[in-house]
């Protein structure tokens, strides 16, 4: 998925924007889109002045119920937010340097608490809190944390046989892409490669060659682990084979994972 499909994907997962956070997600992504040529994002964005950076912090932290798109009607704020959206992802050190300089300058109306709070927002989309490569192999980037936590919770300490069934269920339900590399799964969940390959092939590829008795036994095991997986992550699959998550709120953590997932695809890192 590329950045041109962001709006459709967000609307499909969460519906129309219902709160400030969701509106801000879409606005920041639209700023990135302005510098996207269809292949990569132009990262050569002019650094804002210290005054513009401070003004943006003051506006964002003082008017937290006002959408950033409204605040960005002031050109200097829009320019600063675009710089943050694009450079903040891979160049967190630049943001940190600006905030430290701002604190030293003691601008009227801008408290240290405001600056540090804004820095925390930036840190969320930087390399400092980057998810694992698993996020690249789920169609539900905004639900990454629930998916990762649920899978780790179920697989931790399990026999490779059971781990293979759980991952098979995640792929079959559409939580993970079928193209996810086995090497990534082995590293992500700390599995023994030879054992995992053996059992994963059994469930995901070679089950049709087993006897009816074995198939029945396996079907019961899959049914058990599928139920556990759906409960752990918090989703179900409708009769139309659509995945429905119980918690559809686009909170800060989900917002950050969505930003990171799409930035990975367009910044090519």
C-alpha positions, -999 to 999 in steps of 0.1 A, spaced: 0 0 0 13 34 -9 6 69 5 -21 76 -21 -43 50 -5 -39 63 31 -72 81 32 -92 51 20 -75 28 44 -80 50 74 -117 54 65 -122 17 60 -106 9 94 -120 37 115 -147 54 95 -149 92 91 -128 113 115 -146 116 148 -121 134 170 -91 157 169 -65 130 169 -80 113 138 -81 147 120 -45 153 129 -35 119 116 -49 127 82 -35 162 81 1 151 89 -1 124 63 -14 149 38 17 170 44 39 140 36 18 133 5 26 168 -8 63 158 -11 56 122 -24 64 118 -61 49 83 -64 82 66 -56 98 83 -26 93 113 -4 115 145 -8 132 149 25 149 182 16 125 203 36 138 237 48 144 239 85 120 263 103 133 292 123 135 288 160 107 314 164 84 294 140 92 262 159 84 278 192 52 293 178 41 259 166 47 243 200 28 271 217 -1 267 193 -3 229 194 1 227 232 -21 256 241 -50 248 217 -52 210 220 -88 209 210 -81 228 177 -72 206 147 -37 211 134 -50 219 100 -67 250 115 -35 260 133 -16 255 100 -35 283 83 -6 303 96 21 296 70 50 294 95 31 267 115 22 248 84 59 249 73 70 237 107 45 208 109 55 196 74 92 197 85 83 176 116 61 152 96 89 144 71 122 150 90 109 139 124 106 103 112 142 96 105 160 127 119 149 129 155 182 144 166 173 175 146 141 179 166 159 173 198 184 200 190 157 225 182 139 219 214 170 222 235 179 255 218 143 267 224 145 259 261 178 278 264 162 309 247 133 312 272 106 324 249 77 342 266 47 319 270 65 287 262 72 266 292 96 237 295 66 214 301 52 225 267 85 218 249 90 184 265 54 174 258 58 184 222 91 165 220 73 134 232 49 136 204 77 139 179 96 110 195 66 88 189 71 90 151 109 88 152 132 59 152 132 60 190 99 40 192 100 20 160 80 -12 158 95 -44 146 94 -55 109 62 -74 118 43 -42 111 52 -44 74 33 -77 71 -1 -68 85 -28 -50 66 -39 -34 99 -10 -12 108 -31 9 132 -38 -23 152 -1 -33 152 4 -32 190 -27 -53 197 -16 -78 171 20 -80 182 11 -83 219 -16 -109 213 7 -131 192 36 -128 216 13 -136 245 0 -168 229 33 -180 213 57 -173 243 68 -207 257 46 -228 234 58 -259 215 67 -251 179 37 -272 168 13 -248 186 32 -217 175 29 -228 139 -9 -233 143 -13 -198 159 6 -181 130 -13 -202 105 -46 -189 120 -33 -153 119 -25 -157 82 -58 -175 74 -78 -148 92 -60 -121 73 -42 -106 103 -8 -113 87 1 -113 50 8 -148 35 40 -134 22 55 -129 57 90 -145 56 95 -175 79 129 -160 90 111 -129 103 86 -151 122 115 -171 137 133 -139 148 102 -121 160 89 -150 182 123 -165 191 115 -199 175 138 -227 165 139 -225 127 140 -262 118 112 -272 142 90 -242 132 95 -249 94 85 -285 99 52 -278 117 44 -247 97 46 -266 65 24 -293 79 -5 -268 88 -1 -242 61 9 -263 31 8 -301 35 -24 -308 55 -43 -319 24 -20 -349 22 -29 -362 57 -54 -389 66 -90 -379 76 -83 -388 112 -53 -365 113 -72 -338 96 -100 -340 122 -75 -338 150 -58 -308 134 -91 -290 127 -99 -292 164 -65 -278 173 -68 -250 148 -103 -242 161 -90 -239 196 -61 -216 187 -81 -195 164 -106 -187 192 -76 -179 216 -60 -157 189 -92 -137 183 -98 -132 220 -61 -122 227 -60 -96 199 -97 -85 201 -112 -91 167 -136 -114 148 -142 -123 112 -176 -116 96 -195 -138 73 -181 -117 44 -145 -126 56 -139 -90 69 -118 -85 100 -136 -64 126 -116 -51 157 -136 -45 188 -117 -14 197 -119 9 167 -106 40 184 -77 57 167 -57 66 198 -22 80 201 -5 47 200 -25 34 170 -20 68 153 18 64 157 19 29 144 -1 39 114 23 68 106 54 46 111 41 18 89 33 41 60 65 61 64 85 29 61 69 21 28 76 55 13 109 64 29 123 29 19 140 22 52 
